Amino acid sequence: MKKKLVLSMLVILLLLIFFNSDYIIKNIIDYTKLFITNLAFYTLIMYVIASLLVDYDLLEVLNPKSFITIMSMLSGFPSGAKYTKDLVDKGYINSDVANYLITYTHFPNPLFILGSVSQIITKDLALYILLSIYIGNFITSRIFKVKSEILNIQRNNNTNFSTSLTTALMQAFKTIIIIYGNCIFSLIIGLLIIKTFNFRGILYCLTFGAIDLTKGIFSTILLNNKRIRGILILLFINLASISIHGQVKQILNNTKISYKNFVKGRIVSCLFSLGIFIILSN
């Protein structure tokens, strides 16, 4: 029954795309330019460097938990899920630690917030958003904290830079494709919903904010009140759009890391971050 329902929905989606092809293609091209400019290259570089740092034994001097937290803050989502999965696969952390980390390592790219987002609202409000998310995630990390040991790791004495770089690039490109694919699929659904129901204003923002994070953030420019824009952007980032949830779920697929812990973390962090932002923005 479920399979038939999904099949029917896909057929309907295909027909809607066919009859709105010009509209869909134009928006996909615009979105792809936005994706490449604001995310793709920076994220690719960060993923490659992070992988090389692990291969060259940075974790002998830096706690794996700290490494994942810091790199997630620098890279932006869904890097928390990626780095957590990578270190589980390499044996640096166990599943208990991984399920703890996934609750709070959801951070936006700081350059995106202080750059692109600050142009939508103000530099002060953009900074308040970033601080609120950091503090909210820190509180979340205290709430879900578990007592579990880092695994003992043998030093890798056979590291070959060429091999490490090739592997890092392959894994990074795979993750970028997952991110882009989910974004485009979510974008198409959002565009069709908007066009079918002719949403405007706040409904337009909420629809894209729930489905595709980037489009949702930029759509807040339609609202006059910059503080309301800031609150919506904070909610979109903290709760994560359907697109981000899809990315995280795919990254965590076939692992012992529970996607449910990611969802719990998003809800708890959102509540604290929202309260902090309201206080700071006053």
N, C-alpha and C positions, 0 to 999 in steps of 0.2 A: 504493500500500500504506500509506504513512504517513498519507495523507489519510483513508483508511478507518479506520485505527486511532484517529486523533484523533476522528473522527465517532462511533465506537463508544463511546469514553470519555466524550464529551459527552452521549450518549444515556443512558449509565449514570448519569452525574452528575445529569442532569435527573430521572431516576426516583428517585434517592436523595434529592434535594432535595424532590421531591413528597411522598414518604412520611415525610419528617422536617421538614415545613414549619414547624410550631410551634417546634420546637427551633432550627431555622436562623434564623427570623425574630427570635425573642427575642434570640439571640446577636448578630445583625446590629444590632439596635436598641441593645443595650448597647455594642457596639463603636463604633457611630457616635457615641454620646455621648462615649466616650473619645477618639475621633479628633478631634472638634470641640474638646473641652476642652484636649487636650494638643498638638495639632498645627495644625489647619486655619487658624485666624485668625492665629496668630503667623507661620506660614510664608507665608501670603498677604501679610501686611504686609511681611515681609522681602523677598519676591520683587519686590513693587511698588517699594519704596524702592531696591533694588539696580538695577532697570531705569532708574529716574529718575536715579540717580547717574551711570550710564553715559551717558545722553542729555545730561546737563548737564556732561559733560567732566571728571568726576573722574579719569579715566584719563590726563589730561594731567599730573597731579601724582602719581598713584599707579600703580605698575607693575601691568599687567593680571594678572600671576601673583600678586602680593601681594593684589590686589583679590579674586580668586577664592578664594584661600586663606582670607583673613580673613572674607569673607562666608559661605563654607562652614562655617567654625567657628561663626559666629553663628547660621546658619539651620538647620543639621542636614541630614542626607541626605534626598533625593538632590540637594541643591542644588549639590554639586560638579559633577555631570554637567550640570545645567541651566545654571549660570553659564558653564561651559566651552563648551557648545554655543552659548549666546547670543553670547559674544565671538568665537567662530569665525564665526558667521553675520554679525556686524557688522564682521568684518575686523580685529579687534584682535589676534588671535593666529592662528598657522597650525596646521596639523594636527599637526606634530611637537610643538609646545608643548602642544597639547590632549591628545595621547596620553600625554604626560608627566604633566600635571596630574591626569588621571583616575586615576592610580595611587595618589595619596595624599590627595586632597581629599574623603575620606569621613569626615565628622565627625558625631557625634550633637549634638542640640540641648543646649547646656550647662544650660539652665534645666530641661529634662526630667531630666537626669542628677542635678543637684544638688537638684532638687525631688522629683519622683515616685519616681525610683529610690532616692534616699537614704532614703525611707520603707520601702522593701523590704529594704534592707541597713542600712547606717549612713552618716552623713555622711562619715566618713573613707574608707570603702570606695568610696563614690560618687566622691569626689574622686580617689582612687587610680585608679579606672577612667578618669576623664577625663584625668588626667595621663598614664597609660599609653598611651591612644589617641593623644594629641597627640605624645608622644615617639616612639611606634611609627610614626606617619605621617611625622614629620620624618625618621627614619632611612630610611624607604621612599623619601622624596623625594630623599635623597642617593644611594641605590642606583640609582634609575632616571633620575637627572638627565641631561638632554641639552643640548647646546650648540646652541641655535636662537634666532634673533633674533625679537623682537616686531615685528610689522608696523608700518609707518608709517601713521599715521592722520591724516586731514584733520579739522580742527575742524568741528563741526556748528554752523553759524551760523543754521540755520533751525529751531531747536528750538521747538516749540509745546507748552506745558505740558499743555493739554487733550488734544492728540493723543498725547503721550507717556504720560500717565496712562491713557488709554483702552487703548492698546496694551499697557501694563504689566499692567493688570487682566486683559485678555483672555488674555495669555500665562500669568499667574499662575493664573487659574482653570483653564486647560487643564492645567497641571501638577498642580494639586491634584486634579483629576478623575482623572488618570492614577494618582496616588498612591492615592487612595481606591478606585478601581476594582480595582487590583491587590491592595490590602489585603483587600477584601471577597471577591474570588475566592479568594485564598489562605486566608482565614478559613474559608470554606465547606468547602474541601477538608480543612483541618485538623480541623474539627468532625466531619466524616463519618468521617475516619480514627480519631479518638479514640473516637467512639461505636461504630464497627464492631468495633474491636479492644479496646475497654474499657481503654485505657491509663490508668495512674495514676502518681503520683509523678514520678520522674526521666524515665520514658518520655513522660509527658504534657508535661513541660517541653521535652524535646529535640524532640518532634514539632512543637510550636508554635514553638519557637525556630528550627527549620529552615525552617518555612513562613511564619510571620508574626512579625515582630520584636516588635511591641508586645505582642501576646498572650503571646509566649514570655517576655518580660521579666517581665510581671506574674504569670505562672504559676509563677515560681521561688519565690513566697511559700509554695508547698506544701512546700518543702524546709526542714529545721530549721537546717542549717548556713549561716550568713550568708556565710561566706567562699566556700563552694561556690556559693552564689547569685551572688556577685560574679564568680567565674570564668566561670560560664555566661553571665551578662549580658554580660561582656566578649567572650566568644566569639561570642555572637549578634550583637552590634553590629559587631565587626570583620569577621567572615566575611559578614555581611549575609544576611538570610533570602531565600527564593525570591521573596517579595513585593518586596523592595528590588531584587534583581537584575532582576526583571521591569520595575520602574519605570525603572531605569537603561538597560536595553536599549531600551525604548520611546523614551526621551528621545534616545538616541544613534542611533536609527533613521534611515537615509538620510543619514548623515554619514560623514566619513572618520576619525571617532574610534572606535577599536577597543574593543569591549566586553571583549575578552580582556585588555587592559591593566588594566581595572578588576579583573578576577578575579585577575590576578597581584599587583596591589597589595594586595588583601585578604588573600591568603595570607601574603605577606611581612610586612605590618604586624601581622597577627594573631600571628605567631610572636614578634616583638619585644615587642609589647604584653603578651602573656601572661607572658613572662619578667619584664618590668618590674613588672607587677601583683603577681606572686608575691613578688618581692623587697620591694616597698613594703608589702604587706599582712602580711608577717612581722614 
